[in-house]
Amino acid sequence: MSADQESQSIRCLVAKVGLDGHDRGAHVIARAFRDAGFEVIYSGLHNAPDEIVQAAVQEDVNVLGISILSGAHDTLVPKIVDGLKEYDAFEDTLILVGGVVPDDDKEELKKLGVAEVFGPGTPMEETIEFVRENAPER
């Protein structure tokens, strides 16, 4: 499989959770993923955790990128992880978090099953390569 075919088989949901209304970073990463050849679905603003879970399951994504800047990552991300587990979609979904997350919280999110946390200023190519190397196959 060529790199282009491999990228096209990666289906991503970029999701904004909670009351966080700042979505510039989500748009930037969604566009970077699209330009890298990934199939991208963007959730829009103000989604409840269960809405994100439903979208991830219905769209059969293998990558879920959660953008959160509100500071509620320690409450909202576990709800999304639990929801994916309820639908037996957790093992088949690479979960990423983007936003301002304190170092101590990053470790807690990883213990929950978040594959990586990307903060402001992370080079796009680093995130894209991480997805290419770690996205589960469908």
C-alpha positions in Angstrom: 0.0 0.0 0.0 1.4 3.4 -1.0 1.6 6.3 1.5 -1.3 8.0 -0.3 -3.5 4.9 0.0 -2.5 4.5 3.6 -3.4 8.1 4.4 -6.7 7.8 2.6 -7.7 4.9 4.7 -7.3 7.0 7.9 -10.7 8.3 8.9 -10.6 11.1 11.6 -13.1 12.9 13.7 -12.0 16.2 15.0 -14.2 17.1 17.9 -14.9 20.0 20.1 -16.3 19.0 23.5 -18.1 21.0 26.1 -18.7 24.7 26.3 -15.3 25.6 24.8 -16.0 28.0 21.9 -12.5 28.5 20.6 -12.1 26.3 17.5 -9.3 27.8 15.5 -6.9 25.0 16.5 -9.5 22.3 15.6 -9.9 23.9 12.2 -6.1 24.1 11.7 -5.6 20.4 12.6 -8.6 19.3 10.5 -7.2 21.1 7.5 -3.7 19.7 8.1 -5.2 16.1 8.3 -7.2 16.7 5.1 -4.1 18.0 3.3 -2.2 14.9 4.5 -4.8 12.8 2.8 -6.8 11.7 5.8 -10.6 11.7 5.6 -11.8 14.2 8.1 -15.1 14.9 9.9 -15.4 18.0 12.0 -18.0 17.9 14.8 -18.6 21.7 15.2 -18.8 23.4 18.5 -20.4 22.6 21.9 -20.7 18.8 21.7 -21.6 16.7 24.7 -19.3 13.7 25.3 -22.1 11.3 24.2 -22.6 13.2 21.0 -18.9 12.8 20.2 -19.0 9.1 21.0 -22.1 8.6 18.8 -20.4 10.4 15.9 -17.2 8.4 16.3 -19.1 5.1 16.3 -21.5 6.1 13.5 -18.7 7.4 11.3 -16.5 4.4 12.0 -13.5 6.6 12.6 -10.1 5.1 13.6 -8.8 8.4 15.0 -10.6 10.7 17.4 -9.0 14.1 17.9 -10.5 16.0 20.9 -9.8 19.7 21.0 -10.3 21.2 24.4 -9.1 24.5 25.8 -11.7 25.0 28.6 -9.8 23.1 31.3 -12.5 20.5 31.6 -10.4 17.8 30.0 -10.2 15.8 33.3 -14.0 15.6 33.4 -15.0 15.4 29.7 -12.4 13.1 28.2 -13.0 10.2 30.6 -16.7 10.4 29.7 -15.8 10.0 26.0 -13.4 7.1 26.8 -16.1 5.4 28.8 -18.6 5.9 26.0 -16.3 4.4 23.4 -15.8 1.4 25.7 -19.5 0.9 26.0 -19.8 0.6 22.2 -16.7 -1.6 22.0 -15.0 1.1 19.9 -12.2 2.0 22.4 -9.7 -0.6 21.2 -10.1 0.4 17.5 -9.9 4.2 18.1 -6.7 6.2 18.4 -7.6 9.0 20.9 -5.7 12.2 20.7 -6.2 15.4 22.8 -5.1 18.8 21.6 -5.1 21.9 23.8 -3.6 23.5 26.9 -3.3 20.6 29.3 -1.0 20.7 32.4 1.8 18.0 32.4 0.3 16.2 35.4 -3.0 15.9 33.6 -1.4 14.6 30.4 -0.2 11.6 32.4 -3.7 11.0 33.8 -5.2 11.2 30.3 -2.7 8.7 29.0 -3.6 6.3 31.8 -7.2 6.5 30.6 -6.2 5.5 27.1 -5.4 8.7 25.3 -2.6 8.0 23.0 -1.0 11.4 23.0 -1.7 15.0 24.1 -0.5 17.7 21.7 -0.1 21.2 23.0 0.0 24.6 21.3 2.9 24.9 18.9 3.2 21.2 18.1 4.4 21.0 14.5 1.7 19.7 12.2 4.0 17.1 10.7 4.7 15.6 14.2 1.0 15.1 14.7 0.4 13.7 11.2 3.3 11.3 11.6 2.0 10.1 14.9 -1.4 9.4 13.4 0.2 7.6 10.4 2.3 5.4 12.7 -0.4 4.7 15.3 -3.9 4.7 13.7 -5.5 1.3 13.9 -6.3 -0.3 10.6 -9.9 -0.9 9.6 
